[in-house]
């Protein structure tokens, strides 16, 4: 499963967003994810992907595709 697919399922599972409505290039706000929820998402990603997402990602990354690209470039925690 790709990072983008995993993120789609994570957003569905944790925040109840309908999978069919999730689009890779739509802003997080279109799923009613506010800044606090996006910060919570970053912590979920840390655990699910075994990476450390930089704090600034919560304000600079605005779509799932951007987030997937970021995650794919991060080293996995040992």
mmCIF file as gemmi writes it, N, C-alpha and C atoms, coordinates in Angstrom:
data_model
loop_
_atom_site.group_PDB
_atom_site.id
_atom_site.type_symbol
_atom_site.label_atom_id
_atom_site.label_alt_id
_atom_site.label_comp_id
_atom_site.label_asym_id
_atom_site.label_entity_id
_atom_site.label_seq_id
_atom_site.pdbx_PDB_ins_code
_atom_site.Cartn_x
_atom_site.Cartn_y
_atom_site.Cartn_z
_atom_site.occupancy
_atom_site.B_iso_or_equiv
_atom_site.pdbx_formal_charge
_atom_site.auth_seq_id
_atom_site.auth_asym_id
_atom_site.pdbx_PDB_model_num
ATOM 1 N N . UNK Axp A 1 ? 0.862 -1.184 0 1 0 ? 1 A 1
ATOM 2 C CA . UNK Axp A 1 ? 0 0 0 1 0 ? 1 A 1
ATOM 3 C C . UNK Axp A 1 ? 0.901 1.238 0 1 0 ? 1 A 1
ATOM 4 N N . UNK Axp A 2 ? 0.56 2.189 -0.84 1 0 ? 2 A 1
ATOM 5 C CA . UNK Axp A 2 ? 1.364 3.41 -0.94 1 0 ? 2 A 1
ATOM 6 C C . UNK Axp A 2 ? 1.151 4.289 0.296 1 0 ? 2 A 1
ATOM 7 N N . UNK Axp A 3 ? 2.064 5.226 0.473 1 0 ? 3 A 1
ATOM 8 C CA . UNK Axp A 3 ? 1.948 6.183 1.572 1 0 ? 3 A 1
ATOM 9 C C . UNK Axp A 3 ? 0.646 6.965 1.453 1 0 ? 3 A 1
ATOM 10 N N . UNK Axp A 4 ? 0.301 7.359 0.248 1 0 ? 4 A 1
ATOM 11 C CA . UNK Axp A 4 ? -0.94 8.109 0.027 1 0 ? 4 A 1
ATOM 12 C C . UNK Axp A 4 ? -2.159 7.282 0.427 1 0 ? 4 A 1
ATOM 13 N N . UNK Axp A 5 ? -2.165 6.008 0.07 1 0 ? 5 A 1
ATOM 14 C CA . UNK Axp A 5 ? -3.268 5.126 0.463 1 0 ? 5 A 1
ATOM 15 C C . UNK Axp A 5 ? -3.333 4.968 1.982 1 0 ? 5 A 1
ATOM 16 N N . UNK Axp A 6 ? -2.178 4.794 2.598 1 0 ? 6 A 1
ATOM 17 C CA . UNK Axp A 6 ? -2.146 4.65 4.055 1 0 ? 6 A 1
ATOM 18 C C . UNK Axp A 6 ? -2.668 5.913 4.743 1 0 ? 6 A 1
ATOM 19 N N . UNK Axp A 7 ? -2.293 7.076 4.219 1 0 ? 7 A 1
ATOM 20 C CA . UNK Axp A 7 ? -2.78 8.34 4.786 1 0 ? 7 A 1
ATOM 21 C C . UNK Axp A 7 ? -4.285 8.475 4.629 1 0 ? 7 A 1
ATOM 22 N N . UNK Axp A 8 ? -4.789 8.08 3.483 1 0 ? 8 A 1
ATOM 23 C CA . UNK Axp A 8 ? -6.233 8.124 3.239 1 0 ? 8 A 1
ATOM 24 C C . UNK Axp A 8 ? -6.967 7.293 4.28 1 0 ? 8 A 1
ATOM 25 N N . UNK Axp A 9 ? -6.486 6.1 4.533 1 0 ? 9 A 1
ATOM 26 C CA . UNK Axp A 9 ? -7.125 5.224 5.519 1 0 ? 9 A 1
ATOM 27 C C . UNK Axp A 9 ? -6.962 5.767 6.932 1 0 ? 9 A 1
ATOM 28 N N . UNK Axp A 10 ? -5.818 6.367 7.218 1 0 ? 10 A 1
ATOM 29 C CA . UNK Axp A 10 ? -5.59 6.948 8.54 1 0 ? 10 A 1
ATOM 30 C C . UNK Axp A 10 ? -6.578 8.08 8.805 1 0 ? 10 A 1
ATOM 31 N N . UNK Axp A 11 ? -6.77 8.953 7.827 1 0 ? 11 A 1
ATOM 32 C CA . UNK Axp A 11 ? -7.721 10.061 7.996 1 0 ? 11 A 1
ATOM 33 C C . UNK Axp A 11 ? -9.142 9.534 8.142 1 0 ? 11 A 1
ATOM 34 N N . UNK Axp A 12 ? -9.465 8.52 7.399 1 0 ? 12 A 1
ATOM 35 C CA . UNK Axp A 12 ? -10.787 7.899 7.531 1 0 ? 12 A 1
ATOM 36 C C . UNK Axp A 12 ? -10.968 7.299 8.927 1 0 ? 12 A 1
ATOM 37 N N . UNK Axp A 13 ? -10 6.508 9.36 1 0 ? 13 A 1
ATOM 38 C CA . UNK Axp A 13 ? -10.106 5.803 10.64 1 0 ? 13 A 1
ATOM 39 C C . UNK Axp A 13 ? -10.105 6.742 11.84 1 0 ? 13 A 1
ATOM 40 N N . UNK Axp A 14 ? -9.235 7.738 11.835 1 0 ? 14 A 1
ATOM 41 C CA . UNK Axp A 14 ? -9.067 8.619 13.001 1 0 ? 14 A 1
ATOM 42 C C . UNK Axp A 14 ? -10.045 9.785 13.052 1 0 ? 14 A 1
ATOM 43 N N . UNK Axp A 15 ? -10.477 10.248 11.872 1 0 ? 15 A 1
ATOM 44 C CA . UNK Axp A 15 ? -11.293 11.459 11.856 1 0 ? 15 A 1
ATOM 45 C C . UNK Axp A 15 ? -12.645 11.273 11.179 1 0 ? 15 A 1
ATOM 46 N N . UNK Axp A 16 ? -12.948 10.053 10.747 1 0 ? 16 A 1
ATOM 47 C CA . UNK Axp A 16 ? -14.256 9.751 10.198 1 0 ? 16 A 1
ATOM 48 C C . UNK Axp A 16 ? -14.56 10.356 8.844 1 0 ? 16 A 1
ATOM 49 N N . UNK Axp A 17 ? -13.529 10.716 8.091 1 0 ? 17 A 1
ATOM 50 C CA . UNK Axp A 17 ? -13.741 11.286 6.763 1 0 ? 17 A 1
ATOM 51 C C . UNK Axp A 17 ? -14.033 10.145 5.792 1 0 ? 17 A 1
ATOM 52 N N . UNK Axp A 18 ? -15.079 10.306 4.981 1 0 ? 18 A 1
ATOM 53 C CA . UNK Axp A 18 ? -15.459 9.294 4.001 1 0 ? 18 A 1
ATOM 54 C C . UNK Axp A 18 ? -14.331 9.098 2.987 1 0 ? 18 A 1
ATOM 55 N N . UNK Axp A 19 ? -13.873 7.864 2.83 1 0 ? 19 A 1
ATOM 56 C CA . UNK Axp A 19 ? -12.762 7.563 1.929 1 0 ? 19 A 1
ATOM 57 C C . UNK Axp A 19 ? -13.048 8.05 0.512 1 0 ? 19 A 1
ATOM 58 N N . UNK Axp A 20 ? -14.264 7.878 0.049 1 0 ? 20 A 1
ATOM 59 C CA . UNK Axp A 20 ? -14.623 8.27 -1.322 1 0 ? 20 A 1
ATOM 60 C C . UNK Axp A 20 ? -14.477 9.779 -1.546 1 0 ? 20 A 1
ATOM 61 N N . UNK Axp A 21 ? -14.518 10.553 -0.474 1 0 ? 21 A 1
ATOM 62 C CA . UNK Axp A 21 ? -14.43 12.007 -0.626 1 0 ? 21 A 1
ATOM 63 C C . UNK Axp A 21 ? -12.999 12.533 -0.519 1 0 ? 21 A 1
ATOM 64 N N . UNK Axp A 22 ? -12.055 11.677 -0.182 1 0 ? 22 A 1
ATOM 65 C CA . UNK Axp A 22 ? -10.674 12.118 0.022 1 0 ? 22 A 1
ATOM 66 C C . UNK Axp A 22 ? -9.941 12.193 -1.321 1 0 ? 22 A 1
ATOM 67 N N . UNK Axp A 23 ? -9.412 13.367 -1.604 1 0 ? 23 A 1
ATOM 68 C CA . UNK Axp A 23 ? -8.647 13.603 -2.829 1 0 ? 23 A 1
ATOM 69 C C . UNK Axp A 23 ? -7.244 14.059 -2.441 1 0 ? 23 A 1
ATOM 70 N N . UNK Axp A 24 ? -6.252 13.539 -3.13 1 0 ? 24 A 1
ATOM 71 C CA . UNK Axp A 24 ? -4.847 13.773 -2.789 1 0 ? 24 A 1
ATOM 72 C C . UNK Axp A 24 ? -4.45 15.246 -2.795 1 0 ? 24 A 1
ATOM 73 N N . UNK Axp A 25 ? -5.066 16.038 -3.66 1 0 ? 25 A 1
ATOM 74 C CA . UNK Axp A 25 ? -4.647 17.433 -3.799 1 0 ? 25 A 1
ATOM 75 C C . UNK Axp A 25 ? -5.618 18.436 -3.168 1 0 ? 25 A 1
ATOM 76 N N . UNK Axp A 26 ? -6.609 17.934 -2.463 1 0 ? 26 A 1
ATOM 77 C CA . UNK Axp A 26 ? -7.55 18.825 -1.775 1 0 ? 26 A 1
ATOM 78 C C . UNK Axp A 26 ? -6.931 19.297 -0.455 1 0 ? 26 A 1
ATOM 79 N N . UNK Axp A 27 ? -7.176 20.536 -0.068 1 0 ? 27 A 1
ATOM 80 C CA . UNK Axp A 27 ? -6.636 21.015 1.21 1 0 ? 27 A 1
ATOM 81 C C . UNK Axp A 27 ? -7.299 20.307 2.392 1 0 ? 27 A 1
ATOM 82 N N . UNK Axp A 28 ? -6.548 20.176 3.479 1 0 ? 28 A 1
ATOM 83 C CA . UNK Axp A 28 ? -7.079 19.53 4.677 1 0 ? 28 A 1
ATOM 84 C C . UNK Axp A 28 ? -8.38 20.174 5.143 1 0 ? 28 A 1
ATOM 85 N N . UNK Axp A 29 ? -8.503 21.467 4.946 1 0 ? 29 A 1
ATOM 86 C CA . UNK Axp A 29 ? -9.712 22.18 5.374 1 0 ? 29 A 1
ATOM 87 C C . UNK Axp A 29 ? -10.96 21.638 4.692 1 0 ? 29 A 1
ATOM 88 N N . UNK Axp A 30 ? -10.816 21.07 3.497 1 0 ? 30 A 1
ATOM 89 C CA . UNK Axp A 30 ? -11.986 20.53 2.807 1 0 ? 30 A 1
ATOM 90 C C . UNK Axp A 30 ? -12.54 19.285 3.509 1 0 ? 30 A 1
ATOM 91 N N . UNK Axp A 31 ? -11.769 18.727 4.432 1 0 ? 31 A 1
ATOM 92 C CA . UNK Axp A 31 ? -12.239 17.579 5.235 1 0 ? 31 A 1
ATOM 93 C C . UNK Axp A 31 ? -12.588 18.008 6.65 1 0 ? 31 A 1
ATOM 94 N N . UNK Axp A 32 ? -12.721 19.334 6.845 1 0 ? 32 A 1
ATOM 95 C CA . UNK Axp A 32 ? -13.018 19.912 8.155 1 0 ? 32 A 1
ATOM 96 C C . UNK Axp A 32 ? -11.924 19.606 9.175 1 0 ? 32 A 1
ATOM 97 N N . UNK Axp A 33 ? -10.674 19.52 8.704 1 0 ? 33 A 1
ATOM 98 C CA . UNK Axp A 33 ? -9.539 19.345 9.613 1 0 ? 33 A 1
ATOM 99 C C . UNK Axp A 33 ? -8.942 20.722 9.877 1 0 ? 33 A 1
ATOM 100 N N . UNK Axp A 34 ? -9.111 21.216 11.109 1 0 ? 34 A 1
ATOM 101 C CA . UNK Axp A 34 ? -8.547 22.516 11.461 1 0 ? 34 A 1
ATOM 102 C C . UNK Axp A 34 ? -7.091 22.334 11.886 1 0 ? 34 A 1
ATOM 103 N N . UNK Axp A 35 ? -6.438 23.413 12.277 1 0 ? 35 A 1
ATOM 104 C CA . UNK Axp A 35 ? -5.014 23.354 12.602 1 0 ? 35 A 1
ATOM 105 C C . UNK Axp A 35 ? -4.725 22.422 13.776 1 0 ? 35 A 1
ATOM 106 N N . UNK Axp A 36 ? -5.61 22.372 14.747 1 0 ? 36 A 1
ATOM 107 C CA . UNK Axp A 36 ? -5.421 21.477 15.889 1 0 ? 36 A 1
ATOM 108 C C . UNK Axp A 36 ? -5.533 20.015 15.45 1 0 ? 36 A 1
ATOM 109 N N . UNK Axp A 37 ? -6.49 19.727 14.595 1 0 ? 37 A 1
ATOM 110 C CA . UNK Axp A 37 ? -6.673 18.369 14.089 1 0 ? 37 A 1
ATOM 111 C C . UNK Axp A 37 ? -5.501 17.954 13.206 1 0 ? 37 A 1
ATOM 112 N N . UNK Axp A 38 ? -4.978 18.878 12.405 1 0 ? 38 A 1
ATOM 113 C CA . UNK Axp A 38 ? -3.819 18.576 11.564 1 0 ? 38 A 1
ATOM 114 C C . UNK Axp A 38 ? -2.608 18.277 12.449 1 0 ? 38 A 1
ATOM 115 N N . UNK Axp A 39 ? -2.439 19.016 13.531 1 0 ? 39 A 1
ATOM 116 C CA . UNK Axp A 39 ? -1.345 18.734 14.469 1 0 ? 39 A 1
ATOM 117 C C . UNK Axp A 39 ? -1.517 17.332 15.061 1 0 ? 39 A 1
ATOM 118 N N . UNK Axp A 40 ? -2.74 16.975 15.418 1 0 ? 40 A 1
ATOM 119 C CA . UNK Axp A 40 ? -3.019 15.627 15.927 1 0 ? 40 A 1
ATOM 120 C C . UNK Axp A 40 ? -2.699 14.574 14.859 1 0 ? 40 A 1
ATOM 121 N N . UNK Axp A 41 ? -3.027 14.879 13.609 1 0 ? 41 A 1
ATOM 122 C CA . UNK Axp A 41 ? -2.714 13.977 12.505 1 0 ? 41 A 1
ATOM 123 C C . UNK Axp A 41 ? -1.21 13.739 12.415 1 0 ? 41 A 1
ATOM 124 N N . UNK Axp A 42 ? -0.419 14.778 12.598 1 0 ? 42 A 1
ATOM 125 C CA . UNK Axp A 42 ? 1.038 14.633 12.518 1 0 ? 42 A 1
ATOM 126 C C . UNK Axp A 42 ? 1.554 13.669 13.593 1 0 ? 42 A 1
ATOM 127 N N . UNK Axp A 43 ? 0.982 13.718 14.786 1 0 ? 43 A 1
ATOM 128 C CA . UNK Axp A 43 ? 1.371 12.779 15.842 1 0 ? 43 A 1
ATOM 129 C C . UNK Axp A 43 ? 0.959 11.353 15.478 1 0 ? 43 A 1
ATOM 130 N N . UNK Axp A 44 ? -0.209 11.206 14.891 1 0 ? 44 A 1
ATOM 131 C CA . UNK Axp A 44 ? -0.664 9.887 14.442 1 0 ? 44 A 1
ATOM 132 C C . UNK Axp A 44 ? 0.285 9.323 13.384 1 0 ? 44 A 1
ATOM 133 N N . UNK Axp A 45 ? 0.741 10.198 12.495 1 0 ? 45 A 1
ATOM 134 C CA . UNK Axp A 45 ? 1.667 9.784 11.446 1 0 ? 45 A 1
ATOM 135 C C . UNK Axp A 45 ? 2.993 9.337 12.038 1 0 ? 45 A 1
ATOM 136 N N . UNK Axp A 46 ? 3.477 10.075 13.048 1 0 ? 46 A 1
ATOM 137 C CA . UNK Axp A 46 ? 4.718 9.667 13.722 1 0 ? 46 A 1
ATOM 138 C C . UNK Axp A 46 ? 4.633 8.211 14.153 1 0 ? 46 A 1
ATOM 139 N N . UNK Axp A 47 ? 3.511 7.846 14.767 1 0 ? 47 A 1
ATOM 140 C CA . UNK Axp A 47 ? 3.334 6.482 15.268 1 0 ? 47 A 1
ATOM 141 C C . UNK Axp A 47 ? 3.102 5.481 14.144 1 0 ? 47 A 1
ATOM 142 N N . UNK Axp A 48 ? 2.25 5.81 13.205 1 0 ? 48 A 1
ATOM 143 C CA . UNK Axp A 48 ? 1.866 4.864 12.157 1 0 ? 48 A 1
ATOM 144 C C . UNK Axp A 48 ? 2.991 4.583 11.163 1 0 ? 48 A 1
ATOM 145 N N . UNK Axp A 49 ? 3.812 5.599 10.88 1 0 ? 49 A 1
ATOM 146 C CA . UNK Axp A 49 ? 4.853 5.462 9.865 1 0 ? 49 A 1
ATOM 147 C C . UNK Axp A 49 ? 6.255 5.325 10.468 1 0 ? 49 A 1
ATOM 148 N N . UNK Axp A 50 ? 6.35 5.443 11.789 1 0 ? 50 A 1
ATOM 149 C CA . UNK Axp A 50 ? 7.645 5.334 12.487 1 0 ? 50 A 1
ATOM 150 C C . UNK Axp A 50 ? 8.642 6.378 11.977 1 0 ? 50 A 1
ATOM 151 N N . UNK Axp A 51 ? 8.159 7.612 11.868 1 0 ? 51 A 1
ATOM 152 C CA . UNK Axp A 51 ? 8.981 8.742 11.452 1 0 ? 51 A 1
ATOM 153 C C . UNK Axp A 51 ? 8.736 9.89 12.427 1 0 ? 51 A 1
ATOM 154 N N . UNK Axp A 52 ? 9.563 10.917 12.336 1 0 ? 52 A 1
ATOM 155 C CA . UNK Axp A 52 ? 9.33 12.139 13.096 1 0 ? 52 A 1
ATOM 156 C C . UNK Axp A 52 ? 9.013 13.246 12.106 1 0 ? 52 A 1
ATOM 157 N N . UNK Axp A 53 ? 7.765 13.665 12.095 1 0 ? 53 A 1
ATOM 158 C CA . UNK Axp A 53 ? 7.332 14.735 11.193 1 0 ? 53 A 1
ATOM 159 C C . UNK Axp A 53 ? 7.764 16.066 11.807 1 0 ? 53 A 1
ATOM 160 N N . UNK Axp A 54 ? 8.471 16.9 11.048 1 0 ? 54 A 1
ATOM 161 C CA . UNK Axp A 54 ? 8.886 18.207 11.578 1 0 ? 54 A 1
ATOM 162 C C . UNK Axp A 54 ? 7.677 19.036 12.015 1 0 ? 54 A 1
ATOM 163 N N . UNK Axp A 55 ? 7.832 19.775 13.101 1 0 ? 55 A 1
ATOM 164 C CA . UNK Axp A 55 ? 6.731 20.588 13.636 1 0 ? 55 A 1
ATOM 165 C C . UNK Axp A 55 ? 6.148 21.545 12.596 1 0 ? 55 A 1
ATOM 166 N N . UNK Axp A 56 ? 7.001 22.125 11.771 1 0 ? 56 A 1
ATOM 167 C CA . UNK Axp A 56 ? 6.512 23.11 10.801 1 0 ? 56 A 1
ATOM 168 C C . UNK Axp A 56 ? 5.625 22.496 9.726 1 0 ? 56 A 1
ATOM 169 N N . UNK Axp A 57 ? 5.644 21.182 9.602 1 0 ? 57 A 1
ATOM 170 C CA . UNK Axp A 57 ? 4.798 20.526 8.596 1 0 ? 57 A 1
ATOM 171 C C . UNK Axp A 57 ? 3.312 20.773 8.865 1 0 ? 57 A 1
ATOM 172 N N . UNK Axp A 58 ? 2.948 20.947 10.121 1 0 ? 58 A 1
ATOM 173 C CA . UNK Axp A 58 ? 1.548 21.184 10.472 1 0 ? 58 A 1
ATOM 174 C C . UNK Axp A 58 ? 1.026 22.485 9.868 1 0 ? 58 A 1
ATOM 175 N N . UNK Axp A 59 ? 1.93 23.409 9.536 1 0 ? 59 A 1
ATOM 176 C CA . UNK Axp A 59 ? 1.486 24.674 8.955 1 0 ? 59 A 1
ATOM 177 C C . UNK Axp A 59 ? 1.905 24.845 7.495 1 0 ? 59 A 1
ATOM 178 N N . UNK Axp A 60 ? 2.871 24.055 7.018 1 0 ? 60 A 1
ATOM 179 C CA . UNK Axp A 60 ? 3.348 24.233 5.646 1 0 ? 60 A 1
ATOM 180 C C . UNK Axp A 60 ? 2.796 23.197 4.675 1 0 ? 60 A 1
ATOM 181 N N . UNK Axp A 61 ? 2.403 22.049 5.171 1 0 ? 61 A 1
ATOM 182 C CA . UNK Axp A 61 ? 1.857 20.988 4.32 1 0 ? 61 A 1
ATOM 183 C C . UNK Axp A 61 ? 0.334 21.112 4.357 1 0 ? 61 A 1
ATOM 184 N N . UNK Axp A 62 ? -0.285 21.209 3.177 1 0 ? 62 A 1
ATOM 185 C CA . UNK Axp A 62 ? -1.726 21.479 3.157 1 0 ? 62 A 1
ATOM 186 C C . UNK Axp A 62 ? -2.555 20.413 2.446 1 0 ? 62 A 1
ATOM 187 N N . UNK Axp A 63 ? -1.884 19.423 1.809 1 0 ? 63 A 1
ATOM 188 C CA . UNK Axp A 63 ? -2.623 18.37 1.107 1 0 ? 63 A 1
ATOM 189 C C . UNK Axp A 63 ? -2.04 17.003 1.44 1 0 ? 63 A 1
ATOM 190 N N . UNK Axp A 64 ? -2.799 15.969 1.168 1 0 ? 64 A 1
ATOM 191 C CA . UNK Axp A 64 ? -2.31 14.608 1.4 1 0 ? 64 A 1
ATOM 192 C C . UNK Axp A 64 ? -1.124 14.278 0.508 1 0 ? 64 A 1
ATOM 193 N N . UNK Axp A 65 ? -1.149 14.725 -0.728 1 0 ? 65 A 1
ATOM 194 C CA . UNK Axp A 65 ? -0.031 14.436 -1.627 1 0 ? 65 A 1
ATOM 195 C C . UNK Axp A 65 ? 1.264 15.061 -1.096 1 0 ? 65 A 1
ATOM 196 N N . UNK Axp A 66 ? 1.18 16.307 -0.629 1 0 ? 66 A 1
ATOM 197 C CA . UNK Axp A 66 ? 2.356 16.958 -0.045 1 0 ? 66 A 1
ATOM 198 C C . UNK Axp A 66 ? 2.834 16.184 1.18 1 0 ? 66 A 1
ATOM 199 N N . UNK Axp A 67 ? 1.895 15.748 1.986 1 0 ? 67 A 1
ATOM 200 C CA . UNK Axp A 67 ? 2.229 15.007 3.194 1 0 ? 67 A 1
ATOM 201 C C . UNK Axp A 67 ? 2.871 13.666 2.861 1 0 ? 67 A 1
ATOM 202 N N . UNK Axp A 68 ? 2.351 12.968 1.881 1 0 ? 68 A 1
ATOM 203 C CA . UNK Axp A 68 ? 2.918 11.684 1.463 1 0 ? 68 A 1
ATOM 204 C C . UNK Axp A 68 ? 4.346 11.868 0.96 1 0 ? 68 A 1
ATOM 205 N N . UNK Axp A 69 ? 4.58 12.917 0.18 1 0 ? 69 A 1
ATOM 206 C CA . UNK Axp A 69 ? 5.921 13.201 -0.325 1 0 ? 69 A 1
ATOM 207 C C . UNK Axp A 69 ? 6.878 13.48 0.829 1 0 ? 69 A 1
ATOM 208 N N . UNK Axp A 70 ? 6.424 14.255 1.806 1 0 ? 70 A 1
ATOM 209 C CA . UNK Axp A 70 ? 7.234 14.551 2.983 1 0 ? 70 A 1
ATOM 210 C C . UNK Axp A 70 ? 7.588 13.267 3.727 1 0 ? 70 A 1
ATOM 211 N N . UNK Axp A 71 ? 6.592 12.446 3.999 1 0 ? 71 A 1
ATOM 212 C CA . UNK Axp A 71 ? 6.804 11.202 4.748 1 0 ? 71 A 1
ATOM 213 C C . UNK Axp A 71 ? 7.781 10.283 4.013 1 0 ? 71 A 1
ATOM 214 N N . UNK Axp A 72 ? 7.615 10.172 2.706 1 0 ? 72 A 1
ATOM 215 C CA . UNK Axp A 72 ? 8.495 9.302 1.93 1 0 ? 72 A 1
ATOM 216 C C . UNK Axp A 72 ? 9.95 9.744 1.994 1 0 ? 72 A 1
ATOM 217 N N . UNK Axp A 73 ? 10.185 11.027 2.278 1 0 ? 73 A 1
ATOM 218 C CA . UNK Axp A 73 ? 11.541 11.545 2.364 1 0 ? 73 A 1
ATOM 219 C C . UNK Axp A 73 ? 12.143 11.527 3.75 1 0 ? 73 A 1
ATOM 220 N N . UNK Axp A 74 ? 11.363 11.134 4.755 1 0 ? 74 A 1
ATOM 221 C CA . UNK Axp A 74 ? 11.849 11.118 6.13 1 0 ? 74 A 1
ATOM 222 C C . UNK Axp A 74 ? 12.5 9.774 6.469 1 0 ? 74 A 1
ATOM 223 N N . UNK Axp A 75 ? 13.549 9.825 7.276 1 0 ? 75 A 1
ATOM 224 C CA . UNK Axp A 75 ? 14.147 8.556 7.714 1 0 ? 75 A 1
ATOM 225 C C . UNK Axp A 75 ? 13.243 7.871 8.742 1 0 ? 75 A 1
ATOM 226 N N . UNK Axp A 76 ? 13.201 6.56 8.68 1 0 ? 76 A 1
ATOM 227 C CA . UNK Axp A 76 ? 12.403 5.794 9.631 1 0 ? 76 A 1
ATOM 228 C C . UNK Axp A 76 ? 13.123 5.751 10.966 1 0 ? 76 A 1
ATOM 229 N N . UNK Axp A 77 ? 12.343 5.872 12.064 1 0 ? 77 A 1
ATOM 230 C CA . UNK Axp A 77 ? 12.921 5.777 13.414 1 0 ? 77 A 1
ATOM 231 C C . UNK Axp A 77 ? 13.434 4.37 13.643 1 0 ? 77 A 1
ATOM 232 N N . UNK Axp A 78 ? 14.504 4.285 14.344 1 0 ? 78 A 1
ATOM 233 C CA . UNK Axp A 78 ? 15.069 2.976 14.666 1 0 ? 78 A 1
ATOM 234 C C . UNK Axp A 78 ? 14.618 2.527 16.027 1 0 ? 78 A 1
